[in-house]
Amino acid sequence: MNPLLFTMVTAGTLLEMDASLFDLINQSWSAPALDRMMPVVSSLDVWKPLLFAGIGCLLIFGGMSGRRFLLVLSVGLMIGDGLFAHALKHAFGRLRPRDVREGAIVRSIAPGEPKWLHVMEPPVVVVCHPGTEKVSHGNSFPSGHVVNLFTVATVAFAFRRVAGVLVGILGLLMAWSRIYCGAHWPSDIPPSTVIGIVSGLASIWIIGRV
């Protein structure tokens, strides 16, 4: 077979598998309880108060180790989200499932600010019809949520292994929620995970050298 034709056929098959897996997670493997839980997991706005509280506790009570952790983490997030994620989003320009996949289901927290006050309200569930809706919701690859959480998990593991494992589990749950809520394709997740881990390791090495 012609190498170019083989490449095209292989790429087409992988895209079909990706879309089929997305449909399973986003539509078939759904439940009312997941419709409530996954938008909460997926929304960083909900977790901001806890994040700020955690940062404050580390600054005040964490001692030198806590402040060093925050320094390493800051560098890691700048590398992962600020450098790689944004650059790759613009380079690949991959559209989100909700913008191109007919029947994709978008699940989100009930409208209103701050978000954490609305987590107990019924979620907003919308079936997308890209042919009639000409709205773009940004690029899909990579997932900034997943990159950031696995950066945190990697840095946390270097300081406290149990904490790193727990954040890693939360990262996997976040990855699932991003597909479930219609924001990402399944194939976005593995590379985003790798970017997060590499960014965390790079920040640990950089601060160690400094």
C-alpha positions in Angstrom: 0.0 0.0 0.0 1.1 3.5 -0.8 2.7 5.0 2.5 0.7 8.2 2.1 -2.6 6.3 1.6 -1.7 4.0 4.6 -1.1 7.0 6.8 -4.4 8.6 5.7 -6.4 5.3 6.3 -4.7 4.8 9.7 -5.4 8.4 10.8 -9.0 8.1 9.7 -9.4 4.9 11.7 -7.9 6.5 14.8 -10.2 9.5 14.5 -13.2 7.2 14.1 -12.2 5.2 17.2 -11.6 8.5 19.1 -15.1 9.8 18.1 -16.7 6.4 19.1 -15.1 6.4 22.5 -16.2 10.0 23.0 -19.8 9.0 22.2 -19.6 6.1 24.7 -18.3 8.3 27.6 -20.3 11.4 26.7 -23.6 9.8 25.9 -23.9 6.0 26.6 -22.1 5.8 29.9 -24.1 8.5 31.5 -26.3 8.7 34.6 -28.2 11.5 36.5 -25.7 11.2 39.4 -22.8 11.7 37.0 -24.6 14.6 35.4 -24.5 16.3 38.8 -21.0 15.3 39.8 -18.9 15.6 36.7 -19.6 19.4 36.0 -18.5 20.1 39.6 -15.3 18.1 39.1 -14.7 19.8 35.8 -15.1 23.4 37.0 -11.9 25.0 38.4 -14.0 27.9 39.6 -15.7 25.6 42.1 -12.3 24.6 43.6 -10.7 28.1 43.7 -11.7 28.8 47.3 -10.1 25.6 48.4 -7.0 26.3 46.3 -6.5 29.7 47.8 -7.1 28.3 51.3 -4.5 25.6 50.6 -2.0 28.2 49.3 -2.5 30.4 52.4 -2.0 27.5 54.7 1.2 26.4 53.0 2.6 30.0 53.2 1.7 30.4 56.9 2.1 27.0 58.3 4.1 25.0 55.7 7.5 26.3 56.6 10.4 26.2 54.2 9.2 23.0 52.6 5.7 24.4 51.9 7.0 27.5 50.4 9.5 25.6 48.3 6.7 23.4 47.0 4.7 26.5 45.9 7.8 27.9 44.2 8.4 24.6 42.3 4.7 24.3 41.5 4.5 27.9 40.1 7.4 27.2 37.8 5.8 24.0 36.7 2.4 25.6 35.9 4.2 28.4 33.9 5.9 25.7 31.9 2.9 23.4 31.4 0.0 25.8 31.1 1.7 29.0 30.2 4.1 27.6 27.7 3.2 24.2 26.3 -0.6 24.2 26.6 -1.3 27.6 25.0 1.3 27.1 22.3 0.0 23.7 21.3 -3.6 24.9 21.3 -2.8 27.5 18.7 -0.5 25.2 16.8 -3.0 22.3 16.4 -6.3 24.3 16.5 -8.3 21.2 17.2 -12.0 22.1 17.7 -13.8 20.8 20.8 -16.4 18.0 20.4 -19.2 20.3 21.3 -18.4 22.4 18.2 -18.2 19.7 15.7 -19.8 16.5 17.0 -23.6 16.2 16.3 -25.4 15.1 19.4 -22.5 15.8 21.8 -23.9 16.5 25.3 -22.6 19.5 27.2 -23.0 19.4 31.0 -22.3 22.4 33.2 -23.1 23.8 36.6 -26.2 26.0 36.9 -25.5 29.6 35.8 -24.6 32.1 38.5 -21.5 33.4 40.3 -19.7 32.3 42.4 -20.0 28.8 41.0 -19.6 27.0 44.3 -22.9 28.4 45.5 -24.7 26.6 42.6 -23.2 23.1 42.8 -26.4 21.6 44.5 -28.7 23.0 41.8 -29.8 20.9 38.8 -27.0 20.9 36.2 -27.5 22.4 32.7 -27.5 19.6 30.1 -27.5 20.7 26.4 -27.4 18.6 23.2 -25.3 20.2 20.6 -26.1 20.7 16.9 -23.0 22.2 15.3 -24.7 22.5 11.9 -27.0 25.3 13.3 -24.8 26.7 16.1 -21.8 28.7 14.8 -20.2 29.3 18.1 -16.6 28.4 18.9 -15.6 27.4 22.5 -11.9 27.4 22.0 -9.4 24.6 21.0 -9.5 21.1 22.4 -5.8 20.0 22.4 -4.3 19.8 24.9 -6.5 19.9 28.0 -5.2 22.7 30.3 -7.2 21.2 33.2 -5.4 17.9 32.9 -2.0 19.5 32.2 -2.3 21.6 35.4 -3.5 18.8 37.6 -0.8 16.4 36.6 1.8 19.1 37.0 0.5 19.5 40.6 0.5 15.7 41.1 4.1 15.3 39.9 5.4 18.1 42.1 3.3 16.9 45.1 4.7 13.4 44.6 8.2 14.7 44.9 7.4 16.3 48.3 4.7 13.9 49.7 4.1 10.7 47.8 0.6 10.1 49.2 -0.5 13.6 48.3 0.9 13.1 44.8 -1.0 9.9 44.3 -4.2 11.5 45.6 -3.9 14.4 43.2 -3.1 12.0 40.4 -6.4 10.2 41.1 -8.2 13.5 41.0 -6.4 14.2 37.7 -7.8 11.0 36.2 -11.3 11.9 37.4 -10.9 15.4 36.0 -9.8 13.9 32.6 -12.9 11.7 32.5 -15.1 14.7 33.5 -13.8 16.8 30.6 -14.8 14.2 28.1 -18.1 13.5 29.9 -19.0 17.2 29.8 -18.2 17.5 26.1 -15.1 19.7 26.3 -12.4 17.2 25.1 -11.8 14.2 22.9 -10.4 11.1 24.6 -7.2 11.4 22.6 -6.5 14.8 24.1 -6.0 13.2 27.5 -2.8 11.0 27.3 -0.6 13.7 25.7 -2.0 16.3 28.2 -1.1 13.9 31.1 2.5 13.5 29.7 2.8 17.3 29.3 1.8 17.8 32.9 4.2 15.2 34.2 7.1 16.5 32.1 6.4 20.1 33.2 6.4 19.0 36.9 9.7 17.2 36.5 11.2 20.1 34.6 10.3 22.5 37.4 11.7 20.2 40.0 15.0 20.0 38.1 15.1 23.8 37.4 14.6 24.8 41.0 17.0 22.1 42.2 19.7 23.5 39.9 19.0 27.0 41.1 
